[in-house]
Amino acid sequence: MSRIIRYLIVFIVLGASAGSVAAQDKPASPAQQAASGAALIPVRLQLVLSRSQGDKKVSSMPYTLQLTVDERDITNLRMGTDVPVATGTGGFNYRAVGTNIDCRVSRGLGEGQYRAHITITDSAVRFPDKQESTPAPAGSSAPAFRTFTANFIIVLRDGQTAQYTSASDTASGEVLKVDATLTVLK
C-alpha cells in the first residue's frame, strides 16, 4: 500500500474517532437521560409537614432529601429525641418522638414524571391542656403521645409541588398537611 493511502486511512479513522468523542462532550439533559434509561438522575425531594389551628399556622417543618431515581435502596431520615416517661415505681422509661421518613423515587409512566414512594411517621408529646377536646383525667399531668403515619405514592414533575394529605388531630383539632416538591438536579 502506498504511503499516501495509509495516511489517508489513518486520517479517516482518527477523524471518525474525534467526531464521536466530540459528540460525547455535551451531557444529555435529565429528560434525555431518563428516556435512555441508562444514566443516573439525581433529585431533591422536599417534604413539608405543617400544622395549623384554625387560621393560625402552628408549625412548618421542612425535610429535604437527595435521592437517585430508580435506586433500589430506600433513603431514610430519622430526626427525634428520646423522652423520659415516669413509671409508677419512681423510674423512667424512654419513648422516641420525632419524624421518620423513608422514600424512594422511580420513573413515572409519562415522560418527565417521577413516582415518589414515601412513608412518614411523625410523633410528638402533648401535655394536658384546657383547650383540648379530650383532656386528660382530672388531676393528671401525664403526657399524651400523638402519632401520624402515612404511606403513599405521589407522582410529580420537575419543580412541581403537590399536597398529599390533610388530616385533623382528634385531640387538639390541629390540621396536619403534607406537601411534596421534587426537583431534578442538573
Secondary structure by P-SEA (a helix, b strand, c coil): ccaaaaaaaaaaaaaaaaaaaaaacccccaaaaaaaccbbbbbbbbbbbbbbccccccbbbbbbbbbbccccbbbbbbbbbbbbbbccccbbbbbbbbbbbbbbbbbcccccbbbbbbbbbbbbbbcccccccccccccccbbbbbbbbbbbbbbbcccbbbbccccccccccbbbbbbbbbbbcc
